[in-house]
Protein backbone atom coordinates (compact mmCIF):
# COMPACT_ATOMS: atom_id res chain seq x y z
CA UNK A 1 0.00 0.00 0.00
CA UNK A 2 2.78 2.45 0.90
CA UNK A 3 4.63 1.61 -2.30
CA UNK A 4 1.58 2.58 -4.37
CA UNK A 5 1.41 5.89 -2.52
CA UNK A 6 5.11 6.58 -3.07
CA UNK A 7 4.81 5.82 -6.80
CA UNK A 8 1.77 8.11 -7.06
CA UNK A 9 3.59 10.88 -5.19
CA UNK A 10 6.64 10.53 -7.41
CA UNK A 11 4.46 10.80 -10.50
CA UNK A 12 2.74 13.91 -9.14
CA UNK A 13 6.07 15.54 -8.36
CA UNK A 14 7.39 14.72 -11.83
CA UNK A 15 4.27 16.18 -13.42
CA UNK A 16 4.52 19.32 -11.29
CA UNK A 17 8.17 19.76 -12.20
CA UNK A 18 7.37 19.32 -15.91
CA UNK A 19 4.60 21.90 -15.66
CA UNK A 20 6.88 24.34 -13.82
CA UNK A 21 9.57 23.88 -16.47
CA UNK A 22 7.03 24.65 -19.19
CA UNK A 23 5.79 27.65 -17.21
CA UNK A 24 9.31 29.00 -16.76
CA UNK A 25 10.09 28.51 -20.45
CA UNK A 26 6.98 30.35 -21.62
CA UNK A 27 7.38 33.02 -18.95
CA UNK A 28 10.88 33.85 -20.18
CA UNK A 29 9.66 33.99 -23.78
CA UNK A 30 6.74 36.25 -22.85
CA UNK A 31 9.01 38.47 -20.80
CA UNK A 32 11.16 39.02 -23.89
CA UNK A 33 8.15 39.53 -26.18
CA UNK A 34 6.49 42.24 -24.10
CA UNK A 35 8.19 45.62 -24.36
CA UNK A 36 8.41 48.00 -21.40
CA UNK A 37 5.35 50.29 -21.50
CA UNK A 38 3.54 48.14 -24.08
CA UNK A 39 -0.23 48.06 -23.68
CA UNK A 40 -1.79 44.64 -23.36
CA UNK A 41 -5.39 43.66 -23.86
CA UNK A 42 -7.35 43.37 -20.62
CA UNK A 43 -7.89 39.63 -20.93
CA UNK A 44 -4.14 39.09 -21.44
CA UNK A 45 -3.26 41.04 -18.31
CA UNK A 46 -6.00 39.20 -16.38
CA UNK A 47 -4.59 35.80 -17.38
CA UNK A 48 -1.07 36.84 -16.37
CA UNK A 49 -2.35 38.13 -13.04
CA UNK A 50 -4.24 34.92 -12.37
CA UNK A 51 -1.25 32.75 -13.31
CA UNK A 52 1.02 34.80 -11.06
CA UNK A 53 -1.44 34.53 -8.16
CA UNK A 54 -1.78 30.76 -8.58
CA UNK A 55 1.97 30.13 -8.69
CA UNK A 56 2.52 32.46 -5.75
CA UNK A 57 -0.14 30.65 -3.68
CA UNK A 58 1.45 27.25 -4.34
CA UNK A 59 4.91 28.58 -3.54
CA UNK A 60 3.86 30.13 -0.23
CA UNK A 61 1.88 27.01 0.74
CA UNK A 62 4.86 24.72 0.15
CA UNK A 63 7.25 27.15 1.80
CA UNK A 64 5.09 27.26 4.93
CA UNK A 65 4.57 23.49 5.00
CA UNK A 66 8.31 22.84 4.77
CA UNK A 67 9.08 25.46 7.38
CA UNK A 68 6.47 23.93 9.70
CA UNK A 69 7.90 20.42 9.25
CA UNK A 70 11.39 21.66 10.08
CA UNK A 71 10.12 23.21 13.30
CA UNK A 72 7.46 20.68 14.32
CA UNK A 73 9.41 19.68 17.44
CA UNK A 74 9.42 23.24 18.73
CA UNK A 75 6.63 24.51 20.89
CA UNK A 76 4.04 26.92 19.46
CA UNK A 77 5.81 30.01 20.76
CA UNK A 78 9.21 29.07 19.34
CA UNK A 79 7.60 28.10 16.03
CA UNK A 80 5.79 31.43 15.69
CA UNK A 81 8.87 33.42 16.70
CA UNK A 82 10.90 31.57 14.06
CA UNK A 83 8.23 32.21 11.43
CA UNK A 84 8.08 35.90 12.33
CA UNK A 85 11.85 36.20 12.03
CA UNK A 86 11.79 34.56 8.61
CA UNK A 87 9.03 36.90 7.40
CA UNK A 88 10.92 39.94 8.70
CA UNK A 89 14.11 38.80 6.94
CA UNK A 90 12.21 38.26 3.70
CA UNK A 91 10.55 41.68 3.90
CA UNK A 92 13.87 43.34 4.71
CA UNK A 93 15.47 41.65 1.68
CA UNK A 94 12.64 42.76 -0.64
CA UNK A 95 12.83 46.31 0.70
CA UNK A 96 16.58 46.45 0.07
CA UNK A 97 16.10 45.16 -3.48
CA UNK A 98 13.42 47.79 -4.08
CA UNK A 99 15.60 50.51 -2.60
CA UNK A 100 18.49 49.49 -4.87
CA UNK A 101 16.20 49.50 -7.90
CA UNK A 102 16.41 45.76 -8.65
N, C-alpha and C positions, 0 to 999 in steps of 0.2 A: 504494500500500500504506500509506504513512504517513498519507494523508488518511483512509482507512478507520479507522485507529487513532485519529486525532484525533477523528473524529465519534463513535466508540464511547466514548472517554474523556469527551467533552462530555456525552453522554447519561447516562453513569454519574454524573457530577458533578451534573447536573440532577436526576436521580432521588434522589441522596443529599440534596441540598438540600431537595427536596420532602418527603422523609421526615423530615428534621430539623425542618422547619417544622411538620409535623404533630405530631411528638413534643413540640416546645416548646409548641404550642397546647394539646394534651391535658395536658401536665405542669402548665401554669399553671392549667387548669381543675381538675385533681385537687388541686393545692396548695390552692386555695380551697375545695374540697369537704370536705377532711379537716380536722377540728378538732384543735387542739392537745390531746394526751392521749387522743384517740379510739382505741379498740381496733379493729384491723383483723383480718380473718380471716387465718390463716396463709398460705393460698395467695396472697392479695392482697399481703401483705408480701413473699413470696418472688418474685413477679413483678416488683415494684418494685425489689427488690434485684438481680435478674438484669438488668433493663433498665438500671439505673444502672451495673452492672459492665460491661455491653457497651458503653455509650456512653463510659464512662471509658477502656476499653481502646482504642477507636478514636481517641479524642482524644489519648491519650498516644503512640500509635503515630505518628499524623500529626505531632504536635508534635516527636517525636524525629527523624522522617524529614526534616522541614523544617529543623530545627536542624543535622542532619548535612550536608545539602546546602549550607547556608550556610557551613559550616566545612570542606568537603571538601578545600580547598587547604592547610589547616593540617596539620601533622604530628600523629601520634597523641597526643603529650603535650599539645600546645596544644589539641587537640580535647577531650580528657578534662578538662583544667583549665577550659576554657570551660563544659563541661557541668556540672561540679561547682559552678562559680560560679552558674550558672543555677538549679540545684536548691537551693542554699543560699538564694538570694534568694527563691525561691518558698516555701520552708519558713519563712523569716523573715516573709514577708508573711502567710502563713496563721496563724502564731503570734500576730502582732500583731492580726489580725482576731479571733482567738479570745480574746485577752487583753482586747480592747475590747468583747467580747460581740456581735460582728456575726455 
